Amino acid sequence: MAPALGRLRLGRLRRRRLGRRRRMVVVNPPQSRRVSRRLSFTPGDRADRPTLAPAVTIRRTFREFWPGTRGLRRLFVAGTVLAILAAVCEVAAIALFGHITDKVLTTRVLSAFWAPALAWLALAVVAGVMSFGGAYVTALGAERFLLSLRDRVFAHVQTLSPDFFENRRLGDLMARLTDDIEAIEQLVGSGMVKVLTTVVSVVFFAGAAFFIRWDLALVTLALVPAFLLVSKLFAARFRVAAANERLSNGAMNSVIEESLANQSLVQAYNRQTTESRRLHREGRGWLRANMWQARLSGLYGPMVQVLQTICMVVILGVGAWEIAEGRLTIGGLLAFAAYLGLLYPAVQSLGEIALTVSEAAAGSDRVMEILDARPSVNDRATALTLVSRSHGRIEFEDVGFTYPGRHRPTLRHLSLTAQPGELIVCTGPSGAGKSTLAKLLLRFYDPDQGRILLDGVDIRDLTRSSLREAITILHQESMLFSGSVRENIAYGRPGATFDEVVKAAVLAGAHDFITALPRGYDTPVGQRGRQLSGGQRQRIAIARALVRDAPVLVLDEPMTGLDEVTAARVMEPLRRLMTGRTTILITHDLRHVPEGARTIVLEPLRSQARIRLKRLGARLAAGAGV
Ligand SMILES: Nc1ncnc2c1ncn2[C@@H]1O[C@H](COP(=O)(O)OP(=O)(O)OP(=O)(O)O)[C@@H](O)[C@H]1O
């Protein structure tokens, strides 16, 4: 009868313990739930798939991210202390349970029941309060850590040159900035609290079991190394499985992001099925990765359960014999079994921490890969800041440039000078390097050869922010954010007043259509300004450039996508924008170019192979031998 009672009690205690862990999910969700939340991005071509980030050690992860817990450590310490106090209450409650069994249940003296019963109730309330407080402050520390880490990684990402983004999939980057950052928190933030509280709980529960019967406790503790061995065996596999899951998660995010962003194209071309298939393909990859993880978790649980059951059977068998010999009371055995009922889940939890750490390490690899990326263009230590408004004199001196990873140069021996206020039209066939010229002027890249000067100063000697303050670029596609018309225009210069916004809109020829919108300047423009027409978007972009009021202007195909009538209408505000500014107008459509503007024509550079072939052709035509 006693063993049956013991099992019953243990079952209840374990459920209570699990329930407590489930509440902690807010701070440190169990593996399976985190896995399902991480489902997020998509890859396209297999060749296009991002590769697994390089592995780094846990120590390096701590070295990198532990300083981020500064200012939050008090919260984590409070969370640890409160969780430990809750564990102490549990130890005391079990002692009371043993006491009630021996002094009330076996002796049938009801009067001895009330005092320990009330004390037990009080302990339960205190344990509940401690447990809540611990979970709350740990969650607060964890969320604050996440907030600052995300800010840090995002700020770093924004220092990286455009080629970083051109070579990566947006969905994958988004997954790194969200899910992977969360995994790091579970390693160095709330993860640390969990480790400490679990270790202390193990010590307490084991200590209490030793206190009752040290010899019996020694026998059962002999199985602890087996628990740890099992989790060690699983940890390495979990890490690879988690890395794969993250990879497919990022790939799935990318497909969703690309497909939704290009929905009008998808629907106009009737490619919904293709897109669904793409997502399905990536979803299957994600499913396989998750099933791998599920297999590991599924195997891990039962293996630990078997070990735990072996211990219990041994305890109850030896305990029954000890009771029969009169060396142990029933209350003592039940309390002993109850301590073990708490001890084993705590030891199991320690093992799971190893698995969580493996998974978190996979996420931190991916975040550190971003943090390790360095911008290809930097400010020199001696870089100057422009203190007064630039005159806007631009010079390209014998500039040559090859894109990273390309063999053929895009620009070679390019020289040009634009005087302050002058308009230079840059034209040439597609791929000739017109937009590249603008990227070099903004220092998205530095030339490999020659130099670019602003007012006689090499732009590499200026800070990037002050250089870019002096330049306004109007892109081929007007890039708007999803705020209101007013916010989009004011984006040109932080602190611009509403009057300045309206003035710029009037000059840009946008005021009339803006006031006709349902909420005037407060009308939301929709995702990327999709609720406006192409011409309207372009005029808002012109107003934004006017508000910015920089001395140098780069117009990159400003008429692209506009019909003849709209283009003519946009040209007028553009002329007003160009007035008094050094302007480089990049276009292959010379119809709307103001008369008298100086024009330079860029020609695509041919590859050496094509040059050799052309020479060979010429020699053959001239009758020369090969
Ligand atoms: N990020 C990049 N990485 C590698 N190569 C690039 C990159 N951007 C452009 N190129 C290459 O550089 C060449 C010039 O591109 P660029 O965009 O400057 O041409 P463009 O004259 O502006 O063309 P278009 O008139 O079609 O816009 C092209 O061959 C293009 O493939």
The ligand as an SDF file (V2000), in Angstrom:
LIG
                    3D

 31 33  0  0  0  0  0  0  0  0999 V2000
   25.7940   45.3650  -55.9300 N   0  0  0  0  0  0  0  0  0  0  0  0
   26.3460   44.9690  -57.0630 C   0  0  0  0  0  0  0  0  0  0  0  0
   27.1980   43.9440  -57.0440 N   0  0  0  0  0  0  0  0  0  0  0  0
   27.7930   43.5290  -58.1780 C   0  0  0  0  0  0  0  0  0  0  0  0
   27.6020   44.0940  -59.3750 N   0  0  0  0  0  0  0  0  0  0  0  0
   26.7420   45.1270  -59.4720 C   0  0  0  0  0  0  0  0  0  0  0  0
   26.0740   45.6180  -58.3140 C   0  0  0  0  0  0  0  0  0  0  0  0
   25.3010   46.6580  -58.6870 N   0  0  0  0  0  0  0  0  0  0  0  0
   25.4870   46.8010  -60.0240 C   0  0  0  0  0  0  0  0  0  0  0  0
   26.3430   45.8850  -60.4900 N   0  0  0  0  0  0  0  0  0  0  0  0
   26.8000   45.7400  -61.8540 C   0  0  0  0  0  0  0  0  0  0  0  0
   27.4740   46.9330  -62.2280 O   0  0  0  0  0  0  0  0  0  0  0  0
   27.1430   47.2870  -63.5590 C   0  0  0  0  0  0  0  0  0  0  0  0
   26.6140   48.7290  -63.5710 C   0  0  0  0  0  0  0  0  0  0  0  0
   25.4060   48.7820  -62.8240 O   0  0  0  0  0  0  0  0  0  0  0  0
   24.6350   50.1440  -62.6660 P   0  0  0  0  0  0  0  0  0  0  0  0
   23.4380   49.8840  -61.8450 O   0  0  0  0  0  0  0  0  0  0  0  0
   25.5670   51.2080  -62.2220 O   0  0  0  0  0  0  0  0  0  0  0  0
   24.2170   50.4160  -64.1810 O   0  0  0  0  0  0  0  0  0  0  0  0
   23.3190   51.5820  -64.7880 P   0  0  0  0  0  0  0  0  0  0  0  0
   24.1040   52.2300  -65.8430 O   0  0  0  0  0  0  0  0  0  0  0  0
   22.8090   52.4530  -63.7090 O   0  0  0  0  0  0  0  0  0  0  0  0
   22.1510   50.7050  -65.4130 O   0  0  0  0  0  0  0  0  0  0  0  0
   20.5970   51.0600  -65.5850 P   0  0  0  0  0  0  0  0  0  0  0  0
   20.5070   52.1530  -66.5830 O   0  0  0  0  0  0  0  0  0  0  0  0
   20.0570   49.7900  -66.1270 O   0  0  0  0  0  0  0  0  0  0  0  0
   20.0890   51.3990  -64.2320 O   0  0  0  0  0  0  0  0  0  0  0  0
   26.1310   46.2750  -64.0460 C   0  0  0  0  0  0  0  0  0  0  0  0
   26.8190   45.3480  -64.8630 O   0  0  0  0  0  0  0  0  0  0  0  0
   25.6310   45.5900  -62.8020 C   0  0  0  0  0  0  0  0  0  0  0  0
   25.3750   44.2270  -63.0400 O   0  0  0  0  0  0  0  0  0  0  0  0
  1  2  1  0
  2  3  1  0
  2  7  2  0
  3  4  2  0
  4  5  1  0
  5  6  2  0
  6  7  1  0
  6 10  1  0
  7  8  1  0
  8  9  2  0
  9 10  1  0
 10 11  1  0
 11 12  1  0
 11 30  1  0
 12 13  1  0
 13 14  1  0
 13 28  1  0
 14 15  1  0
 15 16  1  0
 16 17  2  0
 16 18  1  0
 16 19  1  0
 19 20  1  0
 20 21  2  0
 20 22  1  0
 20 23  1  0
 23 24  1  0
 24 25  2  0
 24 26  1  0
 24 27  1  0
 28 29  1  0
 28 30  1  0
 30 31  1  0
M  END
$$$$
